[in-house]
Amino acid sequence: MTSRRGFLKTGAALLAARYTRALPSLKRLPLGFSTLGCPTWPWARILDFAAEHQFASIELRGILTNMDLTKVPELAPERLAEAKRQLAAHGLVVSDLGASAQMHDMDPMKHAAQLDEAHRFIDLAQALGAPYVRVFGNEYVKDVPRDAMLAHIAGALHELGDYAKGKGVTVLIESHGDFTDSPSLLELLQRADSPNVALLWDAHHTFVSGKEQPEDTVRQLGRYIRHTHLKDSVPAGNDRRYVLTGTGDVPVKRQIAALAKIGYRGFYSFEWEKRWHPEIEEPEVAFAQYANVAAGYLREAQNSKG
């Protein structure tokens, strides 16, 4: 008798194959995925899968058990040249590096540690030739007035922008945590006042948590958007459950169309949160399905522009 594990593995393989068959005609559209979605894949597997499914970029957010990219063996200084050769051989670029650094800490020592992580990621991005490093806002600290909170975070972003400027890197604050509404994000970006600080639009968060329609978010923040996270979900009690692209109630198609309409030049990156939610579909299924569905959305959006 086939075990449940065997059944699920076979089913996942069949579903992945179904979407793979649709891909031969797919050109290298600006689609990517985050390694957050494949926490058990080694470096070589990530590159092979991305190339096989015609992704143009990968977003580095941990490799295997290591979330600190500056400690990943394949990205060590003595191996960076080989990593860059492998990326080029697979027709891939690194869209950005996802740091865990959060700018809200008011404790000076904790804040310094967060800035140090961001600095190390900026150094690695420069060495790797990656244009962006993502950081978080990330919270309103209890008993700290809003204006003081925004000033603190914006000041940290400005400092990071200054550090990144000479390295050809831009620091991106993600719409995440307590900062998922356009007015707050806009105020932070304006206060940061740096050409090397911009926005990573997590379109799921501004829709689900920020209660904003994608067209409204892009209208307010579009000029700052350099990179994008896309994913779909459905309500699950008081929370959300991630589902395959186009099968939930997040308007991913409209999110892509809104970006295409303003001439967005960045990547449309799939952030499948498998590392934090191991129960969701396996990456070989979800990534392949996203490549197929998002390509259709993007081609339709490009065609509608004429």
C-alpha positions in Angstrom: 0.0 0.0 0.0 1.3 3.4 -0.9 2.2 5.5 2.1 0.7 8.9 2.6 4.2 10.4 2.2 4.7 8.5 -1.0 1.3 9.6 -2.3 2.0 13.2 -1.5 5.4 13.1 -3.1 4.0 11.5 -6.3 1.2 14.0 -6.4 3.6 16.9 -6.0 5.8 15.6 -8.8 2.8 15.2 -11.2 1.6 18.7 -10.4 5.0 20.1 -11.0 5.3 18.2 -14.3 1.9 19.6 -15.4 3.2 23.2 -15.0 6.6 22.4 -16.4 5.1 21.2 -19.7 3.7 24.7 -20.2 7.1 26.3 -20.0 9.1 25.6 -23.2 7.7 28.7 -24.9 8.4 30.9 -21.8 11.1 33.5 -22.5 13.1 35.1 -19.7 10.6 37.4 -18.3 11.6 39.4 -15.2 10.4 36.7 -12.8 12.2 35.4 -9.7 11.8 33.6 -6.5 13.1 33.9 -3.0 15.1 31.1 -1.4 12.7 31.5 1.6 10.6 29.1 -0.4 13.1 26.3 -0.7 14.8 26.0 2.7 16.0 22.4 2.1 17.6 23.1 -1.3 21.4 23.4 -1.6 22.9 26.1 -3.8 23.2 23.9 -6.9 19.6 22.8 -6.7 18.4 26.4 -6.5 20.4 27.5 -9.6 19.4 24.4 -11.6 15.7 24.7 -10.9 15.6 28.5 -11.6 17.3 28.0 -14.9 15.2 25.0 -15.9 12.0 27.0 -15.2 13.2 30.1 -17.0 13.4 32.4 -14.0 15.6 35.4 -14.5 16.6 36.1 -10.9 16.9 34.6 -7.5 16.4 36.5 -4.3 18.7 35.3 -1.5 17.0 34.9 1.8 19.0 32.1 3.5 20.5 29.0 2.1 19.7 25.7 3.9 19.8 26.3 7.6 21.8 29.6 7.5 19.8 32.8 7.3 23.0 35.0 7.6 24.1 35.1 4.0 27.5 36.4 5.0 28.1 33.0 6.6 26.9 30.9 3.7 29.9 28.8 2.4 29.1 29.4 -1.3 29.2 33.2 -0.7 32.5 33.3 1.2 35.0 35.8 -0.2 37.2 33.0 -1.6 34.2 31.4 -3.4 32.4 34.5 -4.6 34.0 34.4 -8.1 32.8 30.8 -8.6 29.3 31.7 -7.4 29.1 34.6 -9.9 30.4 32.3 -12.6 27.7 29.7 -11.8 25.0 32.4 -11.8 26.0 33.6 -15.2 26.2 30.1 -16.6 22.6 29.6 -15.5 21.5 32.9 -17.0 20.6 34.3 -13.6 21.1 37.4 -11.5 20.7 38.0 -7.8 17.9 40.4 -7.5 18.6 41.3 -3.9 19.8 40.1 -0.5 17.3 39.7 2.3 18.7 40.8 5.6 16.8 40.4 8.8 17.9 43.7 10.2 15.2 45.8 11.8 15.5 49.5 12.3 13.0 50.0 15.1 15.2 49.0 18.1 15.6 51.9 20.5 18.2 50.1 22.7 21.5 51.5 21.4 23.4 48.2 21.5 20.6 46.3 19.8 20.2 49.0 17.2 24.0 48.9 16.5 23.8 45.2 16.0 21.0 45.6 13.5 23.0 48.2 11.6 26.0 46.0 11.6 24.1 43.2 10.0 22.8 45.6 7.3 26.4 46.8 6.7 27.6 43.3 6.2 24.9 42.5 3.8 25.6 45.7 1.8 29.3 44.7 1.6 28.3 41.2 0.3 25.8 42.7 -2.2 28.6 44.9 -3.5 31.0 41.9 -3.9 28.3 39.8 -5.5 27.0 42.5 -7.8 23.5 42.5 -6.3 21.8 45.9 -6.5 19.6 45.8 -3.3 19.6 44.8 0.3 16.3 44.5 2.1 15.7 45.6 5.7 12.7 46.0 7.9 11.1 49.0 9.6 9.6 47.1 11.5 7.5 48.0 14.6 6.1 50.9 16.6 7.8 50.5 19.9 5.5 50.8 22.9 5.4 54.2 24.6 7.5 55.8 21.8 5.6 58.6 20.1 4.9 58.0 16.4 6.9 61.0 15.2 10.0 59.9 17.3 9.6 56.4 16.0 9.5 57.5 12.4 12.5 59.8 12.9 14.5 57.0 14.5 13.8 54.5 11.6 14.3 57.1 8.9 17.6 58.2 10.4 18.8 54.6 10.4 17.7 54.2 6.7 19.5 57.4 5.8 22.7 56.2 7.5 22.5 52.9 5.6 21.9 54.8 2.4 25.0 56.8 2.9 27.0 53.6 3.6 25.5 51.9 0.5 26.0 54.9 -1.8 29.7 54.3 -2.6 29.1 50.6 -3.1 26.6 50.7 -5.8 23.9 49.3 -3.6 20.4 50.6 -2.6 18.8 49.8 0.7 15.1 48.7 0.5 12.6 49.0 3.3 10.0 46.3 2.9 6.3 46.9 3.5 6.1 44.6 6.5 5.2 44.5 10.1 3.6 47.7 11.4 4.5 49.5 8.1 2.1 48.2 5.5 0.2 51.3 4.6 1.3 53.8 2.0 1.1 57.0 4.1 3.5 55.7 6.7 5.9 54.2 4.2 5.8 57.4 2.1 6.6 59.4 5.2 9.5 57.1 6.1 11.0 57.3 2.6 10.7 61.0 2.5 12.3 61.4 5.9 15.1 59.1 5.0 15.8 61.5 2.1 18.4 59.3 0.3 18.8 58.3 -3.3 20.0 55.0 -2.0 16.9 54.2 0.0 13.8 52.9 -1.7 11.0 50.4 -1.3 10.5 46.7 -1.6 6.8 46.3 -2.1 5.4 43.2 -0.5 2.1 43.5 -2.3 0.5 40.8 -0.2 1.0 42.8 3.0 -0.3 46.1 1.7 -3.4 44.4 0.5 -4.1 42.0 3.4 -2.7 44.1 6.4 -2.8 47.6 4.9 -6.2 47.1 3.4 -5.1 48.9 0.2 -6.0 48.1 -3.4 -2.8 47.6 -5.5 -3.6 50.5 -7.9 -3.8 52.9 -4.9 -0.5 51.6 -3.4 1.3 51.9 -6.7 -0.1 55.4 -7.3 1.3 56.6 -3.9 4.5 54.7 -3.8 5.3 53.6 -7.3 8.2 56.0 -7.8 10.0 54.3 -4.8 9.4 50.6 -5.8 12.5 48.8 -6.9 11.6 45.2 -6.0 8.4 43.3 -5.4 7.2 40.3 -3.4 4.2 38.5 -4.7 2.1 35.6 -3.1 -1.5 34.6 -2.7 -3.5 33.5 0.3 -7.0 32.8 1.7 -8.5 33.5 5.1 -7.9 30.8 7.7 -9.7 31.7 10.9 -8.0 34.8 12.3 -5.0 34.3 10.0 -4.2 33.6 6.4 -3.1 30.5 4.6 -0.8 30.7 1.6 -2.1 29.1 -1.6 -0.9 28.6 -5.2 -0.8 31.8 -7.2 -4.2 32.8 -8.6 -6.2 30.4 -6.4 -6.7 32.8 -3.4 -8.2 36.2 -3.0 -5.1 38.4 -3.3 -5.2 40.3 -6.6 -1.8 39.2 -7.9 -2.8 39.8 -11.5 -3.8 43.4 -10.7 -0.6 43.9 -8.7 1.5 42.9 -11.7 -0.7 45.0 -14.0 -0.4 48.1 -11.8 3.4 47.8 -11.8 3.6 47.2 -15.6 1.4 50.2 -16.2 4.0 52.6 -14.6 6.9 51.0 -16.4 8.3 49.2 -13.4 11.7 47.7 -14.3 12.3 45.4 -11.4 11.7 41.7 -10.8 8.4 40.1 -9.9 9.7 37.9 -7.1 7.7 35.0 -5.7 8.0 34.9 -1.9 6.7 31.5 -0.9 7.1 31.3 2.9 7.9 27.6 3.1 10.6 28.2 5.7 8.1 29.7 8.1 5.1 27.5 7.0 6.3 24.0 6.2 2.8 22.7 5.6 2.3 24.7 2.4 3.0 23.2 -1.1 6.6 22.1 -1.9 8.7 24.6 -3.8 9.0 22.4 -6.9 5.2 22.7 -7.2 4.7 26.3 -6.1 7.6 27.8 -8.0 6.7 26.0 -11.3 3.1 27.0 -11.0 4.1 30.6 -10.3 6.4 30.7 -13.3 3.5 29.7 -15.5 0.7 31.8 -14.0 2.8 35.0 -13.4 4.2 34.8 -16.9 0.6 34.9 -18.3 -0.3 37.8 -16.1 2.8 39.7 -17.1 2.4 39.1 -20.8 -1.2 40.2 -20.6 -0.2 43.4 -18.7 2.5 44.2 -21.3 0.2 43.6 -24.2 -2.5 45.8 -22.7 0.1 48.6 -22.6 0.4 48.3 -26.4 
